[in-house]
Amino acid sequence: MRLLRVFTILLIVSFISYGCASLPGGKEPSDADINAEAAKAYADVKSKARFSSNAEWNGMVQRVARRIEVASGEPFQWEAVLIESPEVNAWCMPGGKIAVYTGIMPVLKTEGALAAVLGHEVAHATKRHGKQRYARAIKDAYLGAGIGIAGVVASQFLCKDPKCKLFAGLGAAAAGLAVTFFSLKYSRGDETEADQVGQQYMAKAGYDPSEASRLWERMASAGGSKPPELLSTHPSDSTRRANLDGWLPGAMALYNAAPQKYGTGAPVR
């Protein structure tokens, strides 16, 4: 019964903490603030990275990035680099700072698949998902702290049994850690929007948008064990492919209207 009262208090404090939390100074950071911080982080990444010497891959990354940047219509200070790393990854920071890791290139198979990846990552930047994530992270940090403090206080005042205090403390700690963990990722809604907008960008850039769905088939085959979709902010591979197939007619209209068409582009060798 006491444990029930403890967790009831935790739940109430959680809602109060989340509702009252705000960013420092009471206002959200501007695009300029976020982009400036991203530029610093990007410079730090580059200072520690080993850039790829593969001329063919570098050329592909630069031309695809440029076409996607133009398709996005954003006047960012764009930059793209190819980093030597076995990691199957690519990203775009707020303000248009792009990195592609060499580990993803063999998985892509085609230039069009690279356009799908960069379209997705650029969409995160153009839709200000990083800014939204930053705001969520700050707010959720307050929530996590509030839950932790509430757990300690509630356990001391409501629990006489040492076992009760232990479980209450563990519950508060777990709740705080979960909040912190999920605040560091894009939301599933962000990921889905980036898939759709990214497919549009690649189509406008002249790449066959049907390659986006085929890309995720290859990514699914290349990946190992993954957490269930409900435990991840990323849609499952099957959901992702179904969404992309559903959006394909609209993307194909953009592709057909593109001034230049590259299809799936050059193969990745």
N, C-alpha and C positions, 0 to 999 in steps of 0.2 A: 504493500500500500504506500509506504514511504517512497519507494522507487518511482511509483506512478506519479506521486506529487512532485518529485524532483524533475522528472522529464516533462511534466506539465509546465513547470516554471521555465525550463529550458526552452520549450516551444514558444511560450509567451515572450520571453526575452529576445528570442530570435526575431520575431516579427517586429518588436519595438526597435531593436538594434538596426535592422535592415531599413525600416521606415525612417529612422532618424539620421542614418548615415549620410554624409555628403562629402564631396571632395574638399581637400584643404582650401580654405578661402571661400568656400561656398560656391565655386564655379568650376565648370569643366575646362580642361586645357584646350587651347585653340589648335587648329591644324598646324600653324607655324610652330607652336611649342612641341607638339608630337613629332613633326617632321625633323625638327632640329635635334631632338633626342635620338631619333632613329638614325640620322646621319652620323651622329657620334658613335652609336653602336655599330653601324656598318663599317666605319673607319677602323674600329677596334677589331672587328671580324677580319677585315682585309689585312690588317697588320700582322695577324697571327696565321693567316691562311697560306696554303701553297697553291698557287694558281696552275691550272692545267696548261701543258705545252702542246696539247693536241690542236693543231691548227684547224682541222676540219670541224671539230666539235665547237671550237671557239667561234669560228665563223658562223656556224649554224645558230648558236645561242645569240650572237649579236644581231643577226638579221631577223630572227624570229621575235626577239625581244623588241626590236625597233618597230616591227609591224604591229605587234600587240599594243605597244605604247601609243602609236598613232590611232589605232582603232578605239582605244579607250577614251580619247579626246581630253585627257587630263594634262595640264601644263606642269607636271612634276619635273624636278631635276633628276631625270632618269639616269640610271647606271646599272649595268649588268656585268657579272663576273662568273667565270666557270672555275670552281674550286675542286682541286684534286682531293677526293674523299670517296671511300666505298659506300658512304651513306646514300640510300635511295631517297633523295630529297631535293626540294627547291623551295624558295620562299621570296616574298616581296615585302619589304618593310614599308610603313607609311612614308609617303613622299617619293616612292618609286625606286627604292634601292633593292635590286634583285640579285639573288645568288642561285646558281645551279650547281649541284654536286655531280661529279663524274659518275658516281655509282648509279645514277638514274638513267644515264644515256643508253646503255645496252637494253634496258627494260623498255624504253620508249619505242624503239625500232624505226620510227619515222619522224621526220621534221614536223608533221602535222600533230603527232602526239605531244611533242615538245610545245607546240602552240597551245594545245589543250591545257597542259600543266601551267604554262606561263599565263594563259588567260585566266585560269582559276586563281593563281596567286596574285596577279595584278588586280583582279576584282576585289580581293580582300582590301587592298590599298585604296582603290577608287571608291569603294563603298564605306570607307572609314571604319572597318571592323576592328582595326587595331585601337583606334580611339575609343570605341565602345567597350572593347575588352579592358582597356586601361581603367575606364570609369567603373566597370564592374569589379575589377580587381581591388580598387581602393575601397569601394563600398563593401565588398565581401570581406575585406580585411577587418573592417570594423565589426561586421557580423561575427566573424570567427572569434575575434577577441571578446566580444560580448557573450558569446556562448561559453567560452572557456571560463571567463570570470563568473558567470552565472552558475556554472557547474560546481566550481569550488565553493562558492557561497552557499548554494543550496545544499550541497552535501554536508557542510559543517553544521548548518542549522536544522536540517530535517532528518539527517541520518545519525542514529546512535550506534547502529551496528557497523563495525569496521568494513564488513563486506559490502554494505550498502554504499559507504563512502567511496570504496574502490570502484564499484561499477558506475557510480555517478561521475566520478572523475574520468574514467575511461571513455564513457559515453560522450562527455563534453569534449574531450581531446579528439575523439574520432570525428565528431561533428565539425569541429574547427578545421581539422586537416582536410576533410572532404570539401568544405567550402573553399579553402585555399587552392586545392588541386584543380577543381573545375574552373576557378576564376582565371587560371593560366592558359586556358584553351579557348579557341573560337567556339561559339555556340553551334549547335547542329543547324540552327537557322542560318547562321553566317556561312557555314560550309555549303548548304544547299543553294543559297543565293549566289555564292561564288562559283558554283558549278554552272548555274544557269547563265549568269552574266559572262563568265569565262568562255562558255560555248559561243555566246554571241560575239565576243571579241575575236575569237579565232575565225569565225565565219566572216566578219567584217574585214579581217586581215587577209582573207583569201584562202583559208585552209578549210578543207572539207570537215564540217562539224560532226559528221558521223564517226570520225576518228576518235572523238572524245569517249564514246561508249566502248569502242574497241580497246582504247588505252586502259580503261579500268578492268577490262577482262584480263589484260596482260599483267596489270598491277596485282590483281587478285591471285593470279598464278604464281607471281614472283614472291608474294608475301607469305610469311609463315603463319603461326597461330595468332589470332587477333581477338581482342575482347568482344563480347556480344555487343550488338548495336546499342542496346539500352544502356550500356555502361560506357559508351563512347560518344564524344561530340561529333564524330564523323559518321555520316550515313554509312550503312553497310555497302559493300561493293555491289550487291544485287539491287539495292534501293537506288544507288547512284546511277547504275546503268539504266534502270527503268525510268528514272527521272529524265536523264539525258535523251533517251529514245522518245519520251513524251514531248520534250521541247524541240525535237529535231525539225519538225515542219517550219516553225518560226525561224530557227537558225538557218535552215536551208534557203529561206527567202532572203536573208541577209547575205548569204554566200553567193546566191545568184545575182545579187545587186552589186557585189564587190567589183571594183574596177579591174583588179587582177586576180586570177585564180591560180593557186599552186597545188590544189588537190591535197594529197598527203605529203607533198614535198619530197625532199631527198631522203634516202634511207640512212639510218644511223649505222655506220660501219665501225 
